[in-house]
Amino acid sequence: MKFALILASTAALVGALPQSTSTGSAERKLLPWLPAGTYSHECGPSGWYSDAECGTYKYCDSFRDPEIPNDKKYQTTQACIDAHEAPSGSGTGKLPWAWEGSDRACNSYIERKVYFPRMFMEDVCGSQRFCDLFGPGSPLASELPELKKRYGFSSVEECRAAH
């Protein structure tokens, strides 16, 4: 009788525990977007790239070339970006306007169709050029559905109005 009581109590306890509800598709846990570390200026061709020391932006960009020394976790820059959460924003309601960026770096990202989070794309390209990517004359006009999905803007005007 004691055995039956213990068995019934154990079964009730197990039934009360949270149960796994597998839906067949495992949710992918994203890695945090890390800021550049104290010694991030030492990350570069002569050093090793790591997420924690270089910051996620520089770390993910290191996957553009297989010769760059990194941990080889990702095949491409975009795969690295997609594995990380988006960086936190400014929280002001309106997006900050980034002035002129680096044409060389911006052209490189556009040509390779690398989509860094918005704040980094704007820092590199400048807000004017970033917003122009959502127009019909954009070098990424064929990628507008992907750009809208990633950044949330459907047009140049919508992008500018958000700033």
NORVENZI-V316228 format. One record per backbone hydrogen bond with DSSP energy under -1.0 kcal/mol. CO is the residue of the C=O (numbers start at 1). NH is the residue of the N-H. Records with the same first field share a line. If there is no record, write none. Layout:
CO=NH / NH
//
This chain:
1=5
2=6
3=7
4=8
5=9
6=10
7=11
8=12
9=13
10=14
11=15
12=16
31=85
34=56
37=40
39=42
40=43
44=47
50=54
51=55
53=37
55=59
56=60
57=61
58=62
60=63
61=64
65=68
69=49
76=80
77=81
78=82
81=84
83=31
98=127
102=106
103=107
104=108
105=109
106=110
107=111
108=112
109=114
117=120 / 121
118=122
119=123
120=124
121=125
122=126
124=102
126=130
127=131
128=132
130=133
131=134
132=135
135=138
138=141
140=143
141=144
143=147
144=148
145=149
146=150
147=151
148=152
155=159
156=160
157=161
158=162
160=163
162=95
//
